[in-house]
Amino acid sequence: MIKFTERNLATPKQMRPVYLVAFGQSDYRKRYPEKKTEELCIEAFRMMALDNKLKVDGIQELKGYIHSCYYGHFADHFGDQLLGEALIHDRLGLDPMGNVGIKSGGATGGSTLWMAANAVASGYSDSVLCMGWERMDEVDTWTGNHYISTAADKDYETELGHIYTGYYALMAQRYWKTFGQSSPAFRRTMSKIAVKNHGYAVSNPYAQAPARITVEDVEKSPIVADPLRFYDACLMSVGAASVLLCDEETAYKLTDDPIRFYITAGSHTLRAADRRHMEIPLLPNEKDNDEIKKTYAGLYGDSNIERYPGFTGFLAARMAAYYAYNMTGIVDPCTDLDLVELHDAFTISDIQTYEDIGLRPYGQGPDYVESGDAYLIDPATGKRGRLPSNLSGGLIGCMHSVGATGIMQVGEIFWQLQNRWAEFHEPEHRWTRWGKEKPADFENLQVPDAKRGLAISHAGVGSHVTCSVLMRPESVIKK
């Protein structure tokens, strides 16, 4: 167990600012037999190059700006292709530029962004391509779940026969018993998250699982691992996403509307059962709260209070948020941010993350949903939510094409901050492009006057987590 030093907790620094300039993606599906992985990556690249009002004359001129490339895809098993990043790099026509593949489980997209941003921030590259994808349709679902489960500790956990749904089911049971006192209200909060995220996906032409469902639909759906049901779980997906990161000078050569980009990372052991209780860093909005200090430090004598990080929280998410908030000047995320995209691998992991990144105190995560804060428009009151989450539909409604997921989340926030969400979601051609019909109940999910957003990319049971923060340049917080 680490004993923190000042160096461990030092605020990360970018030696120069990093900007997100353009984003593109394919659509996402359970199966995509008619297209090869490289075709989906080319589609994401073409959207990035051609649809973002860049000040270049087409794809070839944009390629002339790219200096290095970072590619994320989690599982070679699925596509039966080692060094997939080299293949994609070749198909994009970017040889002989340097490239590298990144793998960190479910956080692969975020980790790829982390490495790409560091290349720009360090001065190594002025313009970096960051792309992620996953091919999860060449094996059946059970085989796919087994492949994913081998990201656990094979000596101690995989041999027990668990898949990740089982791990999260245990965490849900523990959280429910500790903080929900086994109340049906907690089950309904999880159901509301599924309803919200599937519902937002209805207005997303790229989404895999749009659905207008009810709490009752969720609670009647098949049990996958008690208490988690079919609608509580994320998707297994095929698709690709791509962003371009640049230094300030290059960014403004390419676009009139770049967005500042920051990213940090944390980690924790693969083995959830080995996570020892420890005192942890407090976030800026927690430092003056004695109750929070006692809870996180494990000082309560009440045996019903879970000590942090225990089995109900993610220390990696806490560390990533701690670094990110100090790096960017965020004090209270519910006040300083306008929207978030969180890694809702399961509805319970969404609730856990609310607490780890300081949206609610430890043990009070359900209130973020029940208060209406998590909605663009609270369906119970009709009022605007304080901090909307997962307007893309998240992993539950949109996709979990693992290497692309963290990039998709950041890209959706990028379009929101540019006030271009409707441009990329509403027009009929965005739907017909993917052979889909625009729904009659389409909603414009643009957050009015959005200035800042945050995305969490998360692996395993919190073994790797990145925290991305995006800000309009005029809305960067003065520290």
GUBALO-644157 format. One record per residue (C-alpha): x, y, z; residue in one letter. Coordinates in Angstrom, 1 decimal, padded with zeros to 4 digits. Example, Ala and Ser with C-alpha at 12.3 -4.5 7.8 and 13.67 -1.06 7.14 Angstrom:
# residues 2
[[012.3, -004.5, 007.8], "A"] [[013.7, -001.1, 007.1], "S"] 
//
This chain:
# residues 479
[[000.0, 000.0, 000.0], "M"] [[001.5, 003.3, -001.1], "I"] [[002.3, 006.0, 001.4], "K"] [[001.7, 009.2, -000.5], "F"] [[004.5, 011.8, -000.8], "T"] [[004.4, 015.3, -002.1], "E"] [[005.9, 013.9, -005.3], "R"] [[003.2, 011.3, -005.7], "N"] [[000.6, 014.0, -005.4], "L"] [[002.3, 016.7, -007.5], "A"] [[-000.1, 018.3, -009.9], "T"] [[000.7, 017.2, -013.5], "P"] [[001.8, 019.9, -015.9], "K"] [[001.5, 020.4, -019.6], "Q"] [[004.7, 022.1, -020.8], "M"] [[002.5, 023.8, -023.4], "R"] [[-001.2, 023.8, -024.0], "P"] [[-003.0, 021.0, -025.9], "V"] [[-006.0, 021.6, -028.1], "Y"] [[-008.6, 019.3, -029.6], "L"] [[-009.1, 020.3, -033.2], "V"] [[-011.4, 017.7, -034.9], "A"] [[-013.4, 014.6, -034.1], "F"] [[-014.9, 011.8, -036.3], "G"] [[-016.5, 008.4, -035.7], "Q"] [[-018.2, 005.6, -037.4], "S"] [[-021.5, 004.3, -036.2], "D"] [[-021.5, 001.5, -033.7], "Y"] [[-023.1, -001.9, -034.0], "R"] [[-023.2, -005.3, -032.3], "K"] [[-022.1, -006.8, -035.6], "R"] [[-020.6, -005.3, -038.7], "Y"] [[-019.9, -008.2, -041.1], "P"] [[-020.1, -006.0, -044.2], "E"] [[-017.1, -003.8, -043.2], "K"] [[-013.6, -004.5, -042.2], "K"] [[-012.1, -002.8, -039.2], "T"] [[-009.9, -000.6, -041.4], "E"] [[-012.9, 000.6, -043.4], "E"] [[-014.5, 001.8, -040.1], "L"] [[-011.3, 003.5, -039.1], "C"] [[-011.1, 005.2, -042.5], "I"] [[-014.7, 006.5, -042.1], "E"] [[-013.9, 007.9, -038.7], "A"] [[-010.8, 009.6, -040.1], "F"] [[-012.7, 011.0, -043.1], "R"] [[-015.3, 012.6, -040.8], "M"] [[-012.6, 014.0, -038.7], "M"] [[-010.8, 015.5, -041.7], "A"] [[-013.8, 016.7, -043.8], "L"] [[-016.7, 017.5, -041.4], "D"] [[-015.0, 019.8, -038.9], "N"] [[-014.7, 023.0, -040.9], "K"] [[-010.9, 022.7, -040.9], "L"] [[-008.9, 025.2, -042.9], "K"] [[-007.3, 022.7, -045.2], "V"] [[-008.0, 021.5, -048.7], "D"] [[-009.0, 018.0, -048.1], "G"] [[-007.5, 014.8, -046.5], "I"] [[-004.1, 014.9, -048.1], "Q"] [[-003.3, 018.4, -046.9], "E"] [[-004.4, 017.4, -043.4], "L"] [[-002.1, 014.4, -043.5], "K"] [[000.7, 016.9, -044.0], "G"] [[000.2, 018.2, -040.5], "Y"] [[000.3, 014.8, -038.7], "I"] [[003.6, 014.0, -037.0], "H"] [[002.9, 011.0, -034.9], "S"] [[000.0, 008.6, -034.3], "C"] [[-001.4, 006.8, -031.2], "Y"] [[-003.8, 003.9, -031.7], "Y"] [[-006.0, 002.1, -029.1], "G"] [[-007.5, -001.3, -029.4], "H"] [[-007.9, -003.6, -026.4], "F"] [[-008.1, -007.2, -027.5], "A"] [[-006.1, -008.7, -030.3], "D"] [[-008.1, -011.9, -029.8], "H"] [[-011.3, -010.5, -031.3], "F"] [[-009.9, -009.5, -034.6], "G"] [[-007.2, -012.3, -034.7], "D"] [[-004.7, -009.6, -035.7], "Q"] [[-001.5, -008.7, -033.8], "L"] [[-000.2, -005.3, -034.4], "L"] [[-003.5, -004.0, -035.6], "G"] [[-002.3, -000.5, -035.2], "E"] [[000.4, -001.0, -037.9], "A"] [[-002.3, -002.3, -040.3], "L"] [[-004.6, 000.7, -039.6], "I"] [[-001.7, 003.1, -039.9], "H"] [[-000.9, 001.6, -043.3], "D"] [[-004.5, 001.7, -044.6], "R"] [[-004.7, 005.4, -043.6], "L"] [[-001.7, 006.1, -045.7], "G"] [[000.4, 007.5, -042.8], "L"] [[003.6, 005.5, -043.1], "D"] [[006.4, 006.3, -042.4], "P"] [[005.2, 008.5, -039.5], "M"] [[005.8, 007.0, -036.0], "G"] [[002.9, 005.1, -034.4], "N"] [[002.3, 003.0, -031.3], "V"] [[-000.6, 000.9, -030.0], "G"] [[-002.0, 001.4, -026.5], "I"] [[-003.9, -001.2, -024.4], "K"] [[-005.3, -000.7, -020.9], "S"] [[-008.6, -002.6, -020.9], "G"] [[-011.8, -000.6, -020.9], "G"] [[-009.8, 002.6, -020.5], "A"] [[-007.9, 002.0, -023.7], "T"] [[-009.5, 005.0, -025.5], "G"] [[-008.7, 007.3, -022.6], "G"] [[-005.1, 006.0, -022.2], "S"] [[-004.6, 006.5, -025.9], "T"] [[-005.7, 010.1, -025.5], "L"] [[-003.4, 010.4, -022.5], "W"] [[-000.3, 009.3, -024.5], "M"] [[-001.3, 011.5, -027.5], "A"] [[-001.8, 014.6, -025.4], "A"] [[001.5, 014.1, -023.6], "N"] [[003.3, 014.0, -027.0], "A"] [[001.9, 017.4, -027.8], "V"] [[002.3, 018.8, -024.3], "A"] [[006.0, 017.7, -024.2], "S"] [[006.8, 019.3, -027.6], "G"] [[007.5, 016.0, -029.3], "Y"] [[004.8, 016.6, -031.9], "S"] [[002.8, 019.6, -032.9], "D"] [[-000.1, 017.6, -034.4], "S"] [[-001.1, 014.0, -033.3], "V"] [[-003.6, 011.6, -034.6], "L"] [[-005.4, 009.7, -031.8], "C"] [[-007.6, 006.8, -033.0], "M"] [[-009.3, 003.8, -031.3], "G"] [[-011.5, 000.9, -032.4], "W"] [[-012.6, -002.5, -031.5], "E"] [[-013.8, -005.6, -033.4], "R"] [[-016.0, -007.6, -031.1], "M"] [[-018.2, -009.5, -033.5], "D"] [[-016.0, -012.3, -034.8], "E"] [[-016.7, -014.4, -031.7], "V"] [[-019.9, -015.3, -029.8], "D"] [[-020.9, -013.3, -026.7], "T"] [[-019.8, -015.9, -024.2], "W"] [[-016.4, -016.2, -025.9], "T"] [[-016.1, -012.4, -025.9], "G"] [[-016.9, -012.2, -022.2], "N"] [[-014.2, -014.8, -021.5], "H"] [[-011.7, -012.9, -023.5], "Y"] [[-012.5, -009.7, -021.6], "I"] [[-012.3, -011.6, -018.3], "S"] [[-008.7, -012.5, -018.9], "T"] [[-007.9, -008.8, -018.2], "A"] [[-008.4, -009.8, -014.5], "A"] [[-005.6, -011.4, -012.5], "D"] [[-005.5, -014.9, -014.1], "K"] [[-003.7, -016.4, -011.1], "D"] [[-006.2, -015.3, -008.5], "Y"] [[-009.5, -014.2, -010.1], "E"] [[-010.0, -015.6, -013.6], "T"] [[-009.7, -019.2, -012.3], "E"] [[-012.9, -018.5, -010.3], "L"] [[-014.8, -018.4, -013.5], "G"] [[-015.9, -014.8, -013.1], "H"] [[-016.8, -012.4, -015.9], "I"] [[-016.9, -008.7, -015.3], "Y"] [[-020.7, -008.7, -014.8], "T"] [[-020.1, -010.9, -011.8], "G"] [[-017.5, -008.5, -010.3], "Y"] [[-019.9, -005.6, -010.6], "Y"] [[-022.8, -007.6, -009.3], "A"] [[-020.8, -008.2, -006.1], "L"] [[-020.0, -004.5, -005.9], "M"] [[-023.6, -003.6, -006.4], "A"] [[-024.7, -006.0, -003.7], "Q"] [[-022.1, -004.5, -001.3], "R"] [[-023.1, -000.9, -002.1], "Y"] [[-026.8, -001.7, -001.8], "W"] [[-026.3, -003.3, 001.6], "K"] [[-024.0, -000.7, 002.9], "T"] [[-025.6, 002.5, 001.7], "F"] [[-029.0, 001.5, 000.3], "G"] [[-030.0, -000.6, 003.3], "Q"] [[-031.4, -003.1, 000.7], "S"] [[-034.1, -000.5, -000.1], "S"] [[-036.0, -001.0, -003.4], "P"] [[-035.2, 002.7, -004.0], "A"] [[-031.6, 001.9, -004.9], "F"] [[-032.7, -000.7, -007.5], "R"] [[-034.9, 002.0, -009.0], "R"] [[-032.1, 004.5, -009.2], "T"] [[-030.0, 002.0, -011.2], "M"] [[-033.0, 001.5, -013.4], "S"] [[-033.4, 005.2, -014.0], "K"] [[-029.8, 005.4, -015.2], "I"] [[-030.5, 002.7, -017.8], "A"] [[-033.7, 004.5, -018.9], "V"] [[-031.9, 007.8, -019.2], "K"] [[-028.9, 006.6, -021.2], "N"] [[-030.9, 004.4, -023.6], "H"] [[-033.3, 007.3, -024.0], "G"] [[-030.5, 009.8, -024.9], "Y"] [[-029.2, 007.3, -027.4], "A"] [[-032.5, 007.6, -029.4], "V"] [[-031.2, 011.0, -030.7], "S"] [[-027.8, 009.7, -031.6], "N"] [[-027.4, 008.4, -035.2], "P"] [[-024.2, 006.6, -034.2], "Y"] [[-025.7, 004.7, -031.3], "A"] [[-026.1, 001.0, -031.1], "Q"] [[-028.9, 000.6, -028.6], "A"] [[-031.4, 003.5, -028.7], "P"] [[-034.6, 002.6, -026.7], "A"] [[-037.5, 004.3, -025.0], "R"] [[-037.9, 002.1, -022.0], "I"] [[-039.3, 002.4, -018.5], "T"] [[-038.0, 001.6, -015.0], "V"] [[-040.4, -001.4, -015.1], "E"] [[-038.9, -002.6, -018.4], "D"] [[-035.4, -002.6, -016.8], "V"] [[-036.6, -004.4, -013.7], "E"] [[-038.4, -007.1, -015.7], "K"] [[-035.4, -007.7, -018.0], "S"] [[-033.4, -010.9, -017.5], "P"] [[-031.0, -011.1, -014.6], "I"] [[-027.4, -011.3, -015.8], "V"] [[-025.8, -011.4, -012.4], "A"] [[-028.0, -010.4, -009.4], "D"] [[-028.9, -007.6, -009.0], "P"] [[-027.7, -006.5, -012.4], "L"] [[-030.2, -007.1, -015.3], "R"] [[-029.9, -006.9, -019.0], "F"] [[-030.5, -003.2, -019.3], "Y"] [[-028.0, -002.5, -016.5], "D"] [[-025.0, -003.6, -018.6], "A"] [[-023.0, -001.9, -021.3], "C"] [[-022.8, -003.1, -024.9], "L"] [[-020.3, -005.1, -026.9], "M"] [[-019.6, -003.1, -030.0], "S"] [[-017.8, -002.6, -033.3], "V"] [[-016.7, 000.8, -034.4], "G"] [[-014.0, 003.5, -034.5], "A"] [[-013.4, 007.0, -033.3], "A"] [[-010.7, 009.6, -034.1], "S"] [[-009.5, 013.0, -032.8], "V"] [[-006.7, 015.4, -033.8], "L"] [[-004.7, 017.0, -031.0], "L"] [[-002.4, 020.0, -031.6], "C"] [[-000.3, 022.6, -030.0], "D"] [[-001.8, 026.1, -029.9], "E"] [[-000.2, 027.5, -033.0], "E"] [[-001.1, 024.5, -035.2], "T"] [[-004.6, 024.4, -033.7], "A"] [[-005.4, 027.9, -034.8], "Y"] [[-003.9, 027.3, -038.3], "K"] [[-006.4, 024.4, -038.7], "L"] [[-009.6, 025.8, -037.1], "T"] [[-011.1, 028.9, -035.6], "D"] [[-012.7, 027.0, -032.8], "D"] [[-010.2, 024.6, -031.0], "P"] [[-011.0, 023.4, -027.5], "I"] [[-008.4, 023.2, -024.7], "R"] [[-007.7, 019.6, -023.6], "F"] [[-006.3, 018.2, -020.4], "Y"] [[-006.0, 014.6, -019.3], "I"] [[-004.7, 012.7, -016.3], "T"] [[-004.7, 009.1, -015.1], "A"] [[-004.8, 006.8, -012.1], "G"] [[-004.6, 003.1, -011.4], "S"] [[-005.3, 000.4, -008.9], "H"] [[-004.7, -003.3, -008.5], "T"] [[-006.6, -005.7, -010.8], "L"] [[-007.7, -007.6, -007.7], "R"] [[-010.7, -005.9, -006.2], "A"] [[-010.5, -008.1, -003.1], "A"] [[-007.0, -006.9, -002.3], "D"] [[-007.8, -003.2, -002.1], "R"] [[-006.8, -002.1, 001.4], "R"] [[-008.4, 000.8, 003.2], "H"] [[-006.2, 003.9, 003.1], "M"] [[-006.3, 007.6, 003.6], "E"] [[-006.8, 009.2, 000.2], "I"] [[-006.4, 012.7, -001.3], "P"] [[-009.5, 014.9, -001.0], "L"] [[-010.8, 016.8, -003.9], "L"] [[-011.0, 020.6, -003.8], "P"] [[-014.7, 020.6, -002.9], "N"] [[-014.1, 018.2, 000.0], "E"] [[-011.2, 019.7, 001.9], "K"] [[-013.3, 021.7, 004.3], "D"] [[-015.9, 019.0, 005.0], "N"] [[-015.0, 017.1, 008.3], "D"] [[-017.6, 014.4, 007.7], "E"] [[-016.1, 013.6, 004.3], "I"] [[-012.6, 013.6, 005.8], "K"] [[-013.6, 011.0, 008.4], "K"] [[-015.4, 008.8, 005.9], "T"] [[-012.6, 008.7, 003.4], "Y"] [[-010.0, 008.2, 006.1], "A"] [[-011.9, 005.2, 007.5], "G"] [[-012.3, 006.9, 010.9], "L"] [[-015.9, 006.0, 011.6], "Y"] [[-016.5, 003.4, 014.3], "G"] [[-019.8, 002.4, 012.7], "D"] [[-019.1, -001.0, 011.1], "S"] [[-021.9, -000.3, 008.6], "N"] [[-019.8, 002.4, 007.0], "I"] [[-017.6, 001.1, 004.2], "E"] [[-014.1, 002.5, 004.5], "R"] [[-012.5, 003.9, 001.4], "Y"] [[-011.7, 002.6, -001.1], "P"] [[-013.2, -000.7, 000.0], "G"] [[-015.3, -002.6, -002.5], "F"] [[-017.6, 000.3, -003.3], "T"] [[-015.3, 002.9, -004.8], "G"] [[-012.6, 003.3, -007.5], "F"] [[-009.3, 004.8, -006.2], "L"] [[-008.1, 005.1, -009.7], "A"] [[-011.0, 007.4, -010.6], "A"] [[-010.3, 009.4, -007.4], "R"] [[-006.6, 009.8, -008.3], "M"] [[-007.4, 010.8, -011.9], "A"] [[-009.9, 013.4, -010.8], "A"] [[-007.6, 014.7, -008.0], "Y"] [[-004.9, 015.3, -010.6], "Y"] [[-007.3, 016.8, -013.2], "A"] [[-009.0, 019.2, -010.8], "Y"] [[-005.7, 020.5, -009.5], "N"] [[-004.3, 020.7, -013.0], "M"] [[-007.3, 022.7, -014.4], "T"] [[-008.5, 024.7, -011.4], "G"] [[-011.8, 022.9, -011.0], "I"] [[-013.1, 023.3, -007.4], "V"] [[-016.6, 022.0, -007.6], "D"] [[-017.4, 019.8, -010.6], "P"] [[-021.1, 020.4, -010.3], "C"] [[-020.5, 024.2, -010.6], "T"] [[-017.5, 024.4, -012.8], "D"] [[-018.6, 021.9, -015.4], "L"] [[-021.5, 022.0, -017.9], "D"] [[-021.7, 018.3, -018.8], "L"] [[-020.0, 014.9, -018.2], "V"] [[-019.5, 011.6, -020.0], "E"] [[-019.0, 008.8, -017.5], "L"] [[-018.0, 005.2, -018.0], "H"] [[-021.3, 003.5, -017.3], "D"] [[-020.1, -000.1, -017.9], "A"] [[-022.9, -001.0, -015.5], "F"] [[-025.4, 001.2, -013.7], "T"] [[-023.6, 000.5, -010.4], "I"] [[-020.3, 001.7, -011.8], "S"] [[-021.9, 005.0, -012.8], "D"] [[-023.1, 005.5, -009.2], "I"] [[-019.7, 004.7, -007.8], "Q"] [[-018.0, 007.1, -010.1], "T"] [[-020.3, 010.0, -009.1], "Y"] [[-018.7, 009.7, -005.6], "E"] [[-015.1, 009.1, -006.8], "D"] [[-015.0, 012.3, -008.9], "I"] [[-016.8, 014.4, -006.3], "G"] [[-020.3, 014.9, -007.8], "L"] [[-021.7, 013.6, -004.5], "R"] [[-020.2, 012.6, -001.1], "P"] [[-019.3, 009.0, -000.5], "Y"] [[-022.4, 006.8, -000.1], "G"] [[-024.7, 009.5, -001.6], "Q"] [[-024.2, 008.8, -005.3], "G"] [[-027.8, 008.0, -006.0], "P"] [[-028.8, 011.6, -005.2], "D"] [[-027.1, 012.8, -008.4], "Y"] [[-029.8, 011.0, -010.4], "V"] [[-032.7, 011.4, -008.0], "E"] [[-032.1, 015.2, -007.6], "S"] [[-032.4, 015.6, -011.4], "G"] [[-028.9, 017.0, -011.7], "D"] [[-027.9, 014.2, -014.1], "A"] [[-030.5, 015.1, -016.8], "Y"] [[-030.6, 017.7, -019.5], "L"] [[-034.2, 018.1, -018.6], "I"] [[-035.4, 016.3, -015.5], "D"] [[-038.4, 014.1, -016.5], "P"] [[-039.9, 014.4, -013.1], "A"] [[-039.9, 018.2, -012.9], "T"] [[-039.3, 019.5, -016.4], "G"] [[-036.5, 021.6, -015.1], "K"] [[-033.0, 021.8, -016.5], "R"] [[-030.5, 019.5, -014.8], "G"] [[-027.5, 021.0, -013.1], "R"] [[-024.8, 018.7, -014.7], "L"] [[-026.2, 016.4, -017.5], "P"] [[-024.4, 013.1, -018.0], "S"] [[-024.0, 010.8, -020.9], "N"] [[-026.0, 012.7, -023.5], "L"] [[-024.4, 010.4, -026.0], "S"] [[-026.2, 007.5, -024.5], "G"] [[-023.0, 006.3, -022.8], "G"] [[-021.7, 002.8, -022.9], "L"] [[-025.2, 001.5, -022.1], "I"] [[-027.0, 003.3, -024.9], "G"] [[-024.4, 004.3, -027.5], "C"] [[-021.6, 001.7, -027.4], "M"] [[-018.6, 000.1, -025.8], "H"] [[-016.3, -000.5, -028.7], "S"] [[-013.5, -000.6, -026.2], "V"] [[-010.6, 001.2, -027.9], "G"] [[-012.9, 003.9, -029.3], "A"] [[-015.0, 004.4, -026.2], "T"] [[-013.0, 007.0, -024.3], "G"] [[-012.3, 008.9, -027.6], "I"] [[-016.0, 008.9, -028.4], "M"] [[-016.9, 010.4, -025.0], "Q"] [[-014.3, 013.2, -025.4], "V"] [[-015.5, 013.8, -029.0], "G"] [[-019.1, 014.2, -028.0], "E"] [[-018.1, 016.8, -025.4], "I"] [[-016.0, 018.5, -028.1], "F"] [[-019.0, 018.9, -030.3], "W"] [[-021.1, 020.2, -027.4], "Q"] [[-018.5, 022.9, -026.5], "L"] [[-018.3, 024.0, -030.1], "Q"] [[-022.2, 024.3, -030.0], "N"] [[-022.3, 021.9, -032.9], "R"] [[-024.0, 018.9, -031.3], "W"] [[-027.1, 019.3, -033.5], "A"] [[-025.1, 019.7, -036.7], "E"] [[-023.6, 016.2, -036.1], "F"] [[-026.8, 014.5, -034.8], "H"] [[-029.9, 016.1, -036.3], "E"] [[-029.6, 016.3, -040.1], "P"] [[-031.3, 013.5, -042.0], "E"] [[-028.1, 012.6, -043.9], "H"] [[-026.4, 011.8, -040.6], "R"] [[-029.0, 009.0, -040.2], "W"] [[-029.3, 007.8, -043.8], "T"] [[-025.5, 007.6, -043.9], "R"] [[-025.7, 004.6, -041.6], "W"] [[-028.9, 003.2, -043.0], "G"] [[-031.1, 004.5, -040.1], "K"] [[-034.3, 006.4, -039.9], "E"] [[-034.3, 009.6, -037.8], "K"] [[-036.8, 009.0, -035.0], "P"] [[-040.0, 011.1, -034.8], "A"] [[-039.2, 011.9, -031.2], "D"] [[-035.7, 013.2, -031.9], "F"] [[-034.5, 015.6, -029.1], "E"] [[-031.9, 018.4, -029.5], "N"] [[-029.5, 017.5, -026.6], "L"] [[-027.2, 020.5, -027.1], "Q"] [[-026.3, 021.9, -023.6], "V"] [[-027.0, 025.7, -023.9], "P"] [[-023.8, 027.8, -023.7], "D"] [[-021.6, 024.8, -022.7], "A"] [[-018.1, 025.9, -021.8], "K"] [[-016.5, 023.0, -019.9], "R"] [[-016.9, 019.2, -019.8], "G"] [[-015.3, 016.1, -018.3], "L"] [[-015.0, 012.5, -019.4], "A"] [[-014.0, 009.4, -017.5], "I"] [[-012.5, 006.4, -019.2], "S"] [[-012.4, 003.3, -017.0], "H"] [[-011.0, -000.2, -017.1], "A"] [[-011.8, -003.5, -015.4], "G"] [[-013.0, -002.9, -011.9], "V"] [[-011.2, 000.4, -011.8], "G"] [[-007.7, -000.8, -012.6], "S"] [[-007.0, 002.1, -015.0], "H"] [[-008.9, 005.4, -015.2], "V"] [[-008.3, 008.6, -017.1], "T"] [[-010.0, 011.9, -016.5], "C"] [[-010.3, 014.2, -019.5], "S"] [[-011.3, 017.9, -019.1], "V"] [[-012.2, 020.1, -022.1], "L"] [[-012.7, 023.8, -021.9], "M"] [[-013.4, 026.6, -024.3], "R"] [[-010.2, 028.7, -024.5], "P"] [[-012.1, 031.8, -023.2], "E"] [[-013.4, 029.7, -020.3], "S"] [[-010.2, 028.2, -019.0], "V"] [[-010.2, 028.6, -015.2], "I"] [[-007.7, 031.1, -014.0], "K"] [[-005.7, 029.4, -011.3], "K"] 
//
